Amino acid sequence: MSRRIPLLDLSHYTRGTAQERDTFIKAWGDGLREFGFVSIINHGVDADLIARTYADAARLFALPREVKEKYEVPNGAGQRGYTSFGKEHAKNRKVGDLKEFWHVGNDRYDPNVWPSELATFQANTLGLFRALEGAAEVMLRALADAFTLPTDTFSAMAHDGNSILRIIHYPPLKDMFIPGGVRAAEHEDINLITLLCESTASGLEILTRQGEWLAVDALKGQIVVDSGDMLSRITNEVIPSTTHRVVNPADGADDVERYSMPFFVHPYPDCPLRIDERFVSADNPKRYQDITADGFLRQRLKEIGLIK
């Protein structure tokens, strides 16, 4: 039997019976510990909003290259607006990923960049940002419950956080290819958790704890959630950060373009990434020193080539 990541119903936590709620909390925590990836249904994010944003993404990335590049922020670490094809690479790799993307974030920290060519892009992406932010808050509260921590332990870190909605376009490889490049080389996410809206094509794979690559699809109506480096750090790797990648189409497969929209849930910049003592034991001694979320983010952005 092939293995699959858990599929959980978030409404069991928000409005289920006491037994459904308890079952969700346990399965949610266990799923992140075992796989680092969990699929969620009934997450509260409007399907039409996701579809409208994907339609805008197709129009955005179909714009001429010179038009898109005028929205690339100089020295902006790729944190707002457009990042051109092949610019970002995975940690410890020199070859750029075969993708281009656009970032929308919290205006509290940096102003967003809006393409004047698309009338609905700002409203749709901000609407999706807020909807995913709300869903993430619920998930982080449930995660604290899984460890019998105060319910706002993780959600308070992400309140007014420096979160990012990344809208990604993977062009057909026959059109744009870098020798040795893949759509997204194996990596771990930087942040607390990532919410991945249903993608438009397959290709996502995760590395299981047993060292095997497992295909994962974000199917219609589902959000795939994964644990990032910041969550791994503050839980002293009780919840590991899971390695994942987006592979190129297999030989003979349709060389279709692919879109995805991960929402990277970040803490507020001054938030201390500090290991709670209940994650420390004789068998699992403290692994990391305290650092701020912004300090850790900048360290990682240097490693992936977005800042010097």
Residue, then its C-alpha position, 0 to 999 in steps of 0.5 A: m500500500s502506498r503511503r499518504i500524508p494525513l487528510l484532516d478536517l479543520s471544521h472538526y477543531t472549530r465546530g466539531t464535537a469534543q471527541e472530533r476536536d480531540t481526535f483532530i488535535k492529536a492527528w494534527g500534531d502526530g501528522l506534523r511529527e511523522f510527515g511534516f506535511v498534512s492535507i486540510i479540508n474545510h479550511g474556510v478559504d473560499a474556492d472562488l477566491i483561489a480560482r480568481t487569484y490563479a486566473d490573475a496569476a496566469r495573466l500576470f506571468a503572461l505579461p512581457r518580461e520587460v513589463k514584469e521586470k519593472y516590478e522587481v524591487p532593487n535590493g528588496a530581497g525578493q520580499r515584495g513584487y516580482t522575482s525573475f526566473g532562475k534568481e532564487h536557488a535552494k540552500n547549498r545549490k548554485v543553479g537557480d530554480l526554474k520558476e518566477f514568482w510574485h510576493v505579497g506581504n504585510d504592508r506593516y513592514d514593506p509596501n506591496v507592489w501592484p501591477s497596473e496592468l491587472a485591475t483585480f490583482q490587488a483585491n484578490t491577492l490581499g483577500l487570499f492573504r487575509a483568508l490564509e492568515g485566518a486559517a493559519e491562526v486556527m491551525l497554530r492554535a490547534l498545534a499548541d493544543a496538541f502539545t498542551l501549551p497555552t493555546d495562543t503560544f504559536s498564533a501570538m508569534a504570527h499575529d501581525g507577522n511578516s508572512i508572505l503569499r508567494i504566487i509561483h509560475y513554473p514555465p514549460l521546460k521547453d521554453m526556459f531551461i537552465p542546465g542542471g536546474v529543477r523547478a524547485a530543488e530540495h529545500e526546507d521552508i524558512n518559516l513556521i508553517t506553510l499553507l499551500c493552496e491547491s496547485t494546478a499540476s503535480g510535481l511536489e514531493i516530500l522526503t519521508r523520515q524513512g528517506e524516501w520521496l513521496a508524491v503529494d498533490a494539493l487537490k481541489g478543496q484541500i490546503v497542504v500544510d507543512s512545517g518550516d525551520m522556525l517551527s522546528r527550531i522552537t520545538n527543538e526538532v520535535i517537529p522536524s522541518t521536512t525536505h521537499r521539492v518540485v520535480n521536472p515533468a518526467d520524460g514523455a510527460d506533458d511539459v505543462e506550465r505549473y502555478s502554485m500559491p504557498f502562504f509562508v506564515h512568519p512571526y513578527p520580526d522581533c519575535p524571539l525564536r526560543i525553545d520551550e523547556r517542555f521540548v528539552s529532555a535528556d534524550n533531546p538536549k537544547r539544540y539552538q540558541d535564541i535568535t529573532a525571527d528577522g535575524f533568522l530570516r535574513q540569515r536564510l535569505k542570504e543562503i538562498g541568494l535573495i540578499k548578499 
